[in-house]
Structure formats: C-alpha cells, structure tokens
C-alpha cells in the first residue's frame, strides 16, 4: 500500500468530516437548549445559501449580501421559535419533531417561491484545487477549499465553546439544558434563551450553507445534507458541540477509507463466494449509517452524551 496515498485519503476524509460537523452543530444547539430535534436544519442551510447567492446575482456586494442574509436567517430562526415552537411547549417530543418536518417543506417551498428553483454556482474565491507545495513536498494532494472549510468549522466550534463556557447567556443556556424547571425557578428567561439559541442556529445554517453551496452548488438537493449529519450526531452525542466535530471526523474518515479500500479487500472474496462480480460502488453514500447502527448497539447516547439510567 502506498503510504502517501493512504494518508491522502485519510486526511481528505477528516477534512470532509468537518463539513458534516457544520450541519450537525445546528442540530446540537437546538437539541441542547430545548430538547427539540430540528429536522428543518437542512432546509435552513438551503434557505441561507439560496438567499445569499440570489442577492449576489442581483448585484449586491459580497459583504453586504452576507450581512443581509445573516439578518434574514436570524429573523427567520427567531420567528420559527416564536410562531411554531413556542405554542407547542410541554407537548410530547414527537409533536415538536413532526412540526419541524412540516417546517422543512414550508422553508423549501418558500425559498424557491421567493428566489426561484434553478441551481446556482456559489463562488467564494477559494478554488477546490490541490495545494501544490504540499503535493510536491509530501506527495499528498489536499484541497485548498477543504482546508478552508475545516478551519471555518474549527473556529466556529471554538467560538461556540467559549460562548457557552464564559458568557452569561452561555451559562444560562447550560442551565436550561440541564433542567428547564430549575432554570425558571432561579429567574432565567426560558423563552428568551430559546430565541437566542435559534438565532445562533440560523447563523450556523448560513455558514454551513456557504460551505456546502460552494462545494456542491446551491440547489434543492442541499436540503438532504441534513441526513448526513444524523450519523455524526449518533456518534458524537446530540448535546455535545465538541461531539459534533469528533463525530464528523469519524464519519468523514471512515467513509472515505471504506470507499477507496473496502472494494479492494472484499471484491475477490465476495466474487468467489457468490460466483459473480460484485459491484461495491457507492459505499460512501451508506457506510456512515452502518457505522451509526453498530454504534447504537454499543453506546446509544454517543461518545460525549450522558448515559441515562432509568430506574424501574
């Protein structure tokens, strides 16, 4: 085995994993604060990317378009919390989950109604090309864009970690996450905290939308990126910001290694066993879910999740 090629695949997978982490962060923030699994996070990513690229195509300055899109996403997130979820407080979790599923289709349809349904390219000025100096010195080809996306993801996680640990709002959010009733008892404004969390989730959706839109183009299929965040959440834990990064790295590395090396290992044995050639293409699209399924059997709360012990 070519060692340089192995590390190229591994590092490429780790960098891709940070892209999944960007989407998973939005899920973690809302679930951590309110216990709601926001299935509409993928639609929020699509809405943010489509709004930004549409403003650019209409002649708006890059930074002004970024500020306007951020304002739109924060306002949208706060409106969702106030209009859709606040009236459903104290309802069963399945009710809130179904509400976010319905919200997904509303956001998808509304975004395309306002801006159109045609695909868009989203150039951010960073080309998805290998870094020549690294390739010449080590023989490892890594994308410049992947490194940028990884840096953005890590910076965002660090900022959120500092926000939760050292700010007054962050401490209040952690108190709300631990016990809603106790937080209310000590005077923490629960609904205000939820509004802030949804606003931050809207900002995270904008960052993820820019990264994924630049990678795959801004189109309806961008909403399905949320499904790839599910294995990340299962591995890292639904309430851990750092777990979103670790889970993303595991998923990204494992699926890239499986896509490249697993067919080489299994083609010959399976062909001999079944008596015909086996097509193992497309492993990358489903291998992460296999890992998540196996992980659920061993540690269902995730690597950074709290183990729940029910007394019966």
Secondary structure, DSSP 8 states (H G I E B T S, - for coil): --HHHHHHHHHHHHHHHHHHHHHHHHHHHHHHHH----TTHHHHHHHHHHHHHHHHHTT--HHHHHHHHHHHHHHHHHHIIIIIIGGGTTS-HHHHHHHHHHHHHHHHHHHHHHH-SS-B----S----B-HHHHHHHS---BHHHHHHHHHHHHHHHHHHHHHHHSHHHHHHHHHHH-HHHHHHTT--HHHHHHHHHHHHHHHHHHHHHHHHHHH-BSGGGGGHHHHHHHHHHHH-TT-HHHHHHHHHHHHHHHHHIIIIIHHHHHHHHHHHHSS----TTHHHHHHHHHHHHHHHH-TT-SSS-------
